[in-house]
Amino acid sequence: MRKVLVPKFSSFIPRKKNREFHKERNLTYTPEHFQTYTDWFYFIHIDPYARRVHAFGMVVGVFLYVISAYQTWVFGLNLNVLLNVLMAAFFFFYLPLISHYVYDGGKAKSTPKMFLPTFLPVIHINLLTLSGKYDQWLRKFILKYPFTVKAWELQEKEN
C-alpha cells in the first residue's frame, strides 16, 4: 500500500477545531508568501475533502452544462427547462466556492477578479484529484515551498 500526504486536521465533516486551524493557516500564509498568486491558489487547495467536493462539483456542473446544450440542440429552446438545468449546473459548478465556507470559513478562496487566472489551475487540481496523481504533484510542490508541511501539518498515511 502506498502512503499519501494528508493534513492532520482534515475530515469530511469539519469540526470547529478543523475550521479554526484552516482559518489561522490561511490568515498566516497569504499570497505574498508565494512566488505567484497561482502557487498560493494551489496551497489553499491541499485539503483532500475540499478537493473532492471541488472535483465533484466540476464534474456534475460540466455534465449539466453539456446536457443543457444537448437538450437545446436536439429539442430546441425550452427556456423553462434550460434555465432549470443551467441553474443546477451553476450550483454544482460553484459548489467548490460553497465548500470553502464549510471547510475554512471562507478564508481560502480567490477573489472574483482572479477567476480567469485561476480557472486552469482549478481544473488542474480537480484532474489531479480525480486521477489519483495529486500526492505525487504535492510532493513536488513541497520541494518549492517546504513550509507547506508545517503549515498544513501534513502526515503520511496509508492510502
Buried (B, 14 or more C-beta within 10 A) or exposed (E): EEEBBBBEBBEEEBEEEBBBBBBEBBEEBEBEEBEEBBBBBBBBBBBBBBBBBBBBBBBBBBEBBEBBBEBBEEEEEEEEEBEEBBEBBEBBBEBBBBBBEBBBBEBBBBEEEBEEEBEEBBBBBBEBBBEEEBBEBBEEBBEEBEEBBEBBEBEEEEE
